[in-house]
Amino acid sequence: MYALLPTDRPIQGIEIGLWEGGNAVRLLTKFPNLHLTGIDPFEGYDDWHGHIPADSMHQREGITMRALDPFADRFTHIKRYSDAALELLPDGAFDFVYIDGDHSHKWASHDITNYWTKVKSGGVLCGHDRSLSGVAQALVDFGHEFTPTEEPQGDSWYIVKP
Ligand SMILES: C[S@@+](CC[C@H](N)C(=O)[O-])C[C@H]1O[C@@H](n2cnc3c(N)ncnc32)[C@H](O)[C@@H]1O
C-alpha cells in the first residue's frame, strides 16, 4: 500500500489507535511529506486479547508522546474515541486512514464505515488485523473488496476509494 501514497506532494493521514506510537513513527519516518493525525483516548478498553487497564494506557500515552516528539511539526494527537473525533475532521480530505483501534466487530464496523467518508477520492482506507474475527466480519459487511498487504505492518488490508 506504500506505493499508493504520493511522495511528491504533502499528504494527510489518520491513524486510529496509537498504543505506544510504533506504527505512527514508522509512517512518519517513511513519508517525510506526511502530516499524521493520531486518534486515541488512552483509556482502558477490552480488546481481542483481554482487558487493557486504564493505568497502563495512561502510561502508554506518555510513551507515545515521547516517541512522537521528534515529529511534533507533522503529528497531531486527538485524545478522543474514534467516533467522537469525527466532528473535528473534514470529509474527503485524507490521503489515507489506517484503522487499528478497538478490533471488536462493532467498533471495526463503525470505524470502517465512518472513516470512509474522510478519505479523498483516490485515497486509501486501510487497517490492521484483517485476520481477527471482528475486523474480518466488518470488512465483509462493508462490501468493498479489500487487498491484503504487509505494509505498514503484517496482517494489514486496504481499499482504494474510487
Ligand atoms: C492495537 S493498539 C494500536 C497499535 C498501533 N496502531 C501500532 O501499530 O503501533 C489499539 C489502540 O487503540 C486504542 N483504541 C481503543 N479503542 C479506540 C477507539 N474507539 N478509538 C480510538 N482508539 C481506540 C487503544 O487505546 C490502543 O492504543
PDBQT file of the ligand as one rigid body, heavy atoms in Angstrom, charges set to zero:
ROOT
HETATM    1  C1  LIG A 201      -3.587  -2.362  18.757  1.00  0.00    +0.000 C 
HETATM    2  S1  LIG A 201      -3.366  -0.846  19.567  1.00  0.00    +0.000 S 
HETATM    3  C2  LIG A 201      -2.756   0.207  18.267  1.00  0.00    +0.000 C 
HETATM    4  C3  LIG A 201      -1.383  -0.174  17.760  1.00  0.00    +0.000 C 
HETATM    5  C4  LIG A 201      -0.750   0.862  16.866  1.00  0.00    +0.000 C 
HETATM    6  N1  LIG A 201      -1.597   1.181  15.736  1.00  0.00    +0.000 N 
HETATM    7  C5  LIG A 201       0.563   0.345  16.342  1.00  0.00    +0.000 C 
HETATM    8  O1  LIG A 201       0.569  -0.456  15.400  1.00  0.00    +0.000 OA
HETATM    9  O2  LIG A 201       1.620   0.740  16.862  1.00  0.00    +0.000 OA
HETATM   10  C6  LIG A 201      -5.001  -0.259  19.778  1.00  0.00    +0.000 C 
HETATM   11  C7  LIG A 201      -5.134   1.165  20.296  1.00  0.00    +0.000 C 
HETATM   12  O3  LIG A 201      -6.450   1.594  20.001  1.00  0.00    +0.000 OA
HETATM   13  C8  LIG A 201      -6.891   2.456  21.020  1.00  0.00    +0.000 C 
HETATM   14  N2  LIG A 201      -8.350   2.453  20.985  1.00  0.00    +0.000 N 
HETATM   15  C9  LIG A 201      -9.213   1.566  21.518  1.00  0.00    +0.000 A 
HETATM   16  N3  LIG A 201     -10.473   1.889  21.238  1.00  0.00    +0.000 NA
HETATM   17  C10 LIG A 201     -10.406   3.032  20.495  1.00  0.00    +0.000 A 
HETATM   18  C11 LIG A 201     -11.381   3.871  19.901  1.00  0.00    +0.000 A 
HETATM   19  N4  LIG A 201     -12.689   3.602  19.974  1.00  0.00    +0.000 N 
HETATM   20  N5  LIG A 201     -10.954   4.962  19.235  1.00  0.00    +0.000 NA
HETATM   21  C12 LIG A 201      -9.627   5.252  19.121  1.00  0.00    +0.000 A 
HETATM   22  N6  LIG A 201      -8.658   4.482  19.651  1.00  0.00    +0.000 NA
HETATM   23  C13 LIG A 201      -9.057   3.388  20.334  1.00  0.00    +0.000 A 
HETATM   24  C14 LIG A 201      -6.296   1.899  22.280  1.00  0.00    +0.000 C 
HETATM   25  O4  LIG A 201      -6.180   2.894  23.284  1.00  0.00    +0.000 OA
HETATM   26  C15 LIG A 201      -4.936   1.368  21.784  1.00  0.00    +0.000 C 
HETATM   27  O5  LIG A 201      -3.908   2.298  22.000  1.00  0.00    +0.000 OA
ENDROOT
TORSDOF 0
